[in-house]
Amino acid sequence: MVVKHEIKSQLAKLLATEDLIVEHKNVDTAQFNVHTRVLILPRWEKASNNVYDALVAHEVGHALYTPDRDWYKEIELPPTFVNIVEDVRIEKLMKRRYAGLAKCFYNGYNELNDDDFFDIDGKDLTDFNLADRVNLYFKIGAWNDISFSDAETPIVRLIKDAETFDETLSAAEALYNFCKEELENKQEEEVELDSGMDIEGGGNSPDDNGD
């Protein structure tokens, strides 16, 4: 079925209850600028109405609930971590505001999962860091086995329970700190492993002549 872009533009404006600027461009994914109030939808040839409806609902969630705020002046966090948590929050609020969107999100993410949009086919999800697994869990967790350790579960709960943008920032900081510590521990283990291999491996010194 051909997606009628002008209809999706009207849908976005109706859900957002404001006259948003909606543009359709050749971009990788949908996006919304909270300052300029411009919503951009990708021109995907194979995407169905289900996928576009989910994209529209998601970006309108940012229009309604993500504040136009220079949060990076308040807290030093990579935007990716804030985006992951905020995506979870705004979709929850959109489902609460428009009950019918739960099915919309389900159908859209189901198709994206079938098309391997998130590029996980053949990969071991246990190798992914917590941030990546959280992102996948709240989007396509219904179709993939994504688990969390006892240490990770409280952070996942913080993300799930975030209601305000301040709580988004707090959960994002916890997520970032956990991933940072996990990466540092992994790097230390690799250094220790490499050092052990060097000691055990031995080898000729510069003074050895091989005789």
C-alpha positions in Angstrom: 0.0 0.0 0.0 1.3 3.4 -1.0 1.9 5.7 1.9 0.2 9.1 1.4 2.7 11.5 3.0 0.3 14.4 3.2 -2.0 12.3 5.3 0.8 11.5 7.7 1.6 15.2 7.9 -2.0 15.9 9.0 -1.9 13.1 11.4 1.2 14.5 13.1 -0.5 17.9 13.4 -3.7 16.5 14.9 -1.8 14.4 17.5 0.4 17.2 18.4 -2.5 19.7 18.6 -0.3 22.3 16.9 0.5 23.3 13.3 3.8 21.6 13.2 6.1 21.9 10.1 6.3 18.4 8.6 8.9 17.7 6.0 9.5 14.5 4.0 13.1 13.9 3.2 15.6 11.2 2.2 17.0 10.7 5.7 17.8 7.5 7.7 15.1 7.9 10.2 12.4 10.3 11.6 13.5 13.2 13.7 12.0 16.2 15.5 13.6 19.5 16.4 12.1 20.7 19.7 13.2 24.3 19.0 12.2 24.9 15.4 9.2 22.6 15.7 10.1 20.8 12.5 9.2 17.1 12.2 11.1 15.2 9.4 9.8 11.9 8.1 12.0 9.7 5.9 11.0 8.7 2.4 11.3 4.9 2.8 10.1 3.0 -0.2 9.2 -0.2 1.5 7.8 1.1 4.8 4.1 0.5 5.4 1.5 2.7 6.9 2.0 0.9 10.2 5.7 1.9 10.3 4.9 5.5 9.4 2.1 5.7 12.0 4.6 4.6 14.6 7.2 7.1 13.4 4.7 9.9 13.5 3.4 8.9 17.0 7.0 8.8 18.3 8.1 12.1 17.0 4.8 13.8 18.1 5.7 12.4 21.5 8.8 14.5 21.5 6.8 17.5 20.3 4.4 17.1 23.2 6.7 16.1 26.0 10.4 16.8 25.3 11.1 20.4 26.5 13.0 22.9 24.5 15.7 23.1 27.1 19.5 23.3 27.0 19.9 20.4 29.4 23.6 19.8 28.3 24.4 23.0 30.3 23.0 21.4 33.4 24.6 17.9 33.2 27.4 16.5 31.1 26.0 13.4 29.3 26.4 12.1 25.8 23.1 12.9 24.0 22.7 9.2 23.0 22.0 8.2 26.6 19.4 10.9 27.1 17.7 10.0 23.8 17.4 6.3 24.8 15.7 7.1 28.0 13.6 10.0 26.6 12.3 7.7 23.8 11.0 5.3 26.4 9.3 8.1 28.4 7.6 9.8 25.5 6.2 6.6 24.0 4.8 5.7 27.4 3.1 9.1 27.7 1.8 8.9 24.1 0.2 5.5 24.8 -1.3 6.9 28.0 -2.7 10.0 26.1 -3.9 8.1 23.0 -4.8 4.5 24.0 -5.0 3.3 20.4 -1.3 4.1 19.8 -0.3 1.0 21.8 -1.3 -1.2 18.8 0.2 1.4 16.4 3.6 1.1 18.1 3.4 -2.7 18.3 2.6 -3.1 14.6 5.3 -0.6 13.6 8.1 -2.1 15.6 7.0 -5.6 14.6 7.6 -4.7 11.0 10.9 -3.0 11.7 12.0 -6.1 13.7 11.1 -8.4 10.8 13.1 -6.2 8.4 16.0 -6.2 10.8 16.0 -2.5 11.0 18.1 -2.6 14.2 20.7 -4.9 12.6 20.7 -7.6 15.2 20.2 -10.8 13.1 22.9 -13.3 13.9 24.3 -11.3 16.8 24.6 -12.3 20.4 22.6 -9.7 22.3 24.4 -10.5 25.6 27.5 -8.9 24.0 25.7 -5.6 23.7 26.2 -3.0 26.4 23.3 -2.0 28.7 22.4 1.1 26.8 22.0 -0.8 23.5 20.0 -3.6 25.2 17.7 -1.1 26.9 17.0 0.6 23.6 16.2 -2.7 21.9 14.2 -4.0 24.9 11.7 -1.1 24.9 11.3 -1.1 21.1 11.5 -4.7 20.0 11.8 -6.7 23.2 8.5 -8.4 22.5 10.2 -10.4 19.7 13.7 -10.9 21.1 15.1 -12.4 24.3 16.7 -9.5 26.0 17.7 -10.0 29.7 19.3 -7.9 32.4 21.5 -8.8 35.4 20.6 -8.1 39.0 22.9 -5.0 38.9 21.3 -3.7 35.7 17.6 -4.2 36.7 17.4 -1.1 39.0 18.6 1.1 36.2 16.1 -0.4 33.7 13.4 0.2 36.3 14.5 3.9 36.6 14.2 4.3 32.8 10.8 2.6 32.7 9.4 4.7 35.6 10.6 8.1 34.3 7.7 10.5 34.2 9.3 13.9 33.9 12.3 15.2 31.8 14.3 15.7 35.0 13.7 12.0 35.8 14.9 11.2 32.2 18.1 13.0 32.9 18.6 11.3 36.2 18.0 7.8 34.7 20.2 8.7 31.7 23.0 9.6 34.1 22.7 6.3 35.9 22.7 4.5 32.6 25.8 6.3 31.4 27.7 5.8 34.6 27.0 2.1 34.6 28.1 1.7 30.9 31.2 3.8 31.6 32.2 1.7 34.6 31.5 -1.5 32.7 33.7 -0.4 29.8 36.5 0.7 32.1 36.4 -2.7 33.9 36.5 -4.5 30.6 39.5 -2.5 29.4 41.3 -3.2 32.7 40.7 -6.9 32.3 42.0 -6.8 28.7 45.2 -5.0 29.8 45.7 -7.5 32.6 45.1 -10.4 30.1 47.6 -8.9 27.7 50.2 -8.4 30.4 49.8 -12.0 31.5 50.3 -13.3 28.0 53.4 -11.2 27.5 54.9 -12.6 30.7 54.0 -16.2 29.9 55.0 -15.9 26.2 58.6 -14.9 27.0 60.5 -14.5 23.8 64.0 -13.5 22.8 65.5 -10.3 24.3 67.5 -7.9 22.1 70.7 -9.4 23.5 69.8 -12.9 22.4 71.7 -14.1 19.3 69.6 -17.2 18.7 72.6 -19.6 19.2 
